[in-house]
């Protein structure tokens, strides 16, 4: 029995190999893109819309609402990244009910890759919003001596993101596998249902944490001088 | 091995591709359509709000017009009632005045008829009494009524007091010195001279006495100056009878009017 789907290799050539993680990632990607493409072919703004359009609007609307509540900013610039993150993790975990399927999120490589994406997305969004100087300045707060700890904090939270998701998904599938050996009837089904729930919760947690990190990086703190300037400009108006 | 560098890189690439594709096929399209719908709903709500405001304004205007019309209608109704009342009063007044006039005419007509009737009655009564007296006197005493009338007339003249005589003389025209003796029958020469004699005694002077038969005097004789008259005729007896008839007529007409009121 393999702990990670990385170990299941289907094809290998000159250091390039196709393992179960990549393969099932493609499957997930294909499903997501196919559904998106099919559902968004004939979009209408009229009162009568297709069920698929309605379904996707609910999901996207919910993501937008969550991101807006957390960031307290216009959510649209973050939606493609955070939305994709949530949908990928969610669908990857959801498909775990299909026999033979290996969730890509059960691989530390996948969760690590996602965490690395988040790790780089935070400064990209931060710099885009506040400028490089303002962004990197926060590493020196509250004092310059805290800079190493701030950097370590960034790395550690990225690591925590990756390991948390990997641990949960991997443990879920391991538990089911172990229970199948001990009690092959009924109990694994319950654990599988629980695994589905945990999978969705983890997708939510991963996305929310990524949102929080990005929100903290992009939030413009109103300094006293800035507040005074704003009030002054309002009075001028 | 839990971490595989190739897989990590491949997954990063996969994830970036997925971000791009989902952005293109899902998020951009869905967000755009959601924003458009939101805008459309906002626009429609704004339109509905505007339309509602316009409708409310129109409703208020209609309400105002209706109240104005109601007020005008009430005023017209009050005026019409007032006019009708006035017209009614005028008509009633007019009708009453007409009724009063007709009643007056009717009363006058009745009065005329009554007067005429009484006059005729008096005349007829006089004639009847005269004829009857004449017959009774002739049958019972063998006397003529005319003679008795003259006799009594002469007696009455003889009984005149001094004041009455002076009063009679005072009205004799001083220039013409004329008096008239009217009778309902032709006087004989003897009777004329008797009368002349006694009148001249009363007057104490010579006057011109004109004897004349007057049909107006039904049964009697009288002497008159310009403003005074001494008469002896049956009419005097009938004055009481006429009064009785008048009274009877009045009572009868009162009773009739009471019956009419009760019937109404």
Interface residues (C-beta under 8 A of the other chain):
Chain A: X3 X4 X6 X7 X15 X16 X17 X19 X21 X22 X25 X26 X29 X32 X33 X36 X37 X39 X40 X43 X44 X45 X53 X56 X57 X60 X61 X64 X76 X79 X80 X81 X83 X84 X87 X88 X104 X107 X108 X109 X110 X112 X113 X114 X116 X117 X166
Chain B: X1 X2 X3 X4 X6 X7 X8 X9 X10 X11 X12 X14 X15 X16 X17 X18 X19 X21 X22 X23 X25 X26 X27 X28 X29 X30 X31 X33 X34 X36 X37 X40
